[in-house]
Amino acid sequence: MRKLSHRPRLACLLPLGVVICAALAAGPAAAQPVGRNGQIVFQRYDPLLDSFAIYTINPNGTQEHRLLPASGGDPRWSPDGTQIATPITESGPGAVLTDAGTGSSVQFPQTVPNVDLFCNVWSPDGQRLACESEPQNGDGVDLVGIYTIRTSDGGGLTEMTSAGGGGDHPGDYSPDGSRLVFSHHAPCCDLPIEEWRAQSGTFVVDARHGNHIRKVAPCCSNSAESWSPHGNEILFARNVTDDVHSSIWVVHSDGSGLHEIDVQPPAGEYPCGAPVSDPEFLFHPWDDPAAGDCSNPRWSPDGKRIVFDRGDLALGHNIYTVNADGSGVTKVTRGGADQSNTDPDWGIHPLAR
């Protein structure tokens, strides 16, 4: 079994000194109504496992609960709030669906020839999962893209996009399931850096037919995009330049209105997008004492708040929530300095009491 690293399991590209990392997403069809804010699911590094464990917590920081005794990471709530999907099984790549009430799980190992699939984000109707793909041992590069599988039995493998030798990383579906937002990275090191950036970025594709691909935001997102429950805005984190850490951005689903959300963490903590204190930390942002690195933002079910991870060397990685305009920051977890990216996801599962 491939171990989950204590760093986020993301595909990282290093073209000419640029660090870009991207993440995962979900399937097709059926409108998803705006929901009531429930529990947050997240990952935390467990040194005894040398991997991640999965926890749930109320948005006010109460009732933290470890859901799985075994390792798991990159958790995502099902639309109905009853299950959590993680993309690593005991047999390797694929999907694990865990009942949030009982902790029981079912596993769907997934590979195609020369390619591993990591599936964890749900379609709005809960019937499919979208999968990030990675080549095995350098083989299968031409097969890398976005795939989907059924949540009922892990079957029905369907190719959604082809990365053309680069990388496609699914982010989220529109609430009606008709479109999928994803990050595309052009093939590493084959292009001049400006052309590579021009070809890379955040894209939207027709989720029913895998066509009508359109770029909606520039390079380069470093976490999975999140589509607002109201259907009109896409949320993501990005490094604007090489000398600052990541900050939270939003763009309208038609590609207009790109802007940064001015998030100011509590007094004494570095803000999102803080300067990189030493170029060395560009490649190891979790070691930077002035990190202020904000990533993995996702909408709350009611679309009014955002949950995200913020990390620095002094305080470790912790979960925060904030209003959609950047005001009202609330710290949810208070982990130690050895805690890795929490990768939080906010669902409608009822609050724990």
Secondary structure, 3 states (H helix, E strand, C coil): CCCCCCCCCCEEECHHHCCEEECCCECCCCCCCCCCCCCEEEEEEECCCCEEEEEEECCCCCCCEECCCCCCCCCEECCCCCEEEEEEECCEEEEEEEECCCCCEEEEECEECCEEEEEEEECCCCCEEEEEEEECCCCCHHHCEEEEEECCCCCCCEEEEECCCCEEEEEEECCCCCEEEEEEECCCCCCCHHHHHHHCEEEEEECCCCCCCEEEEECCECCCCEECCCCCEEEEEECCCCCECCEEEEEECCCCCCEECCCCCCCCCCCCCCECCCHHHHCCHHHCCCCCEEEEEEECCCCCEEEEEEEECCCEEEEEEEECCCCCCEECCCCCCCCCCCCCEECCCCCCC
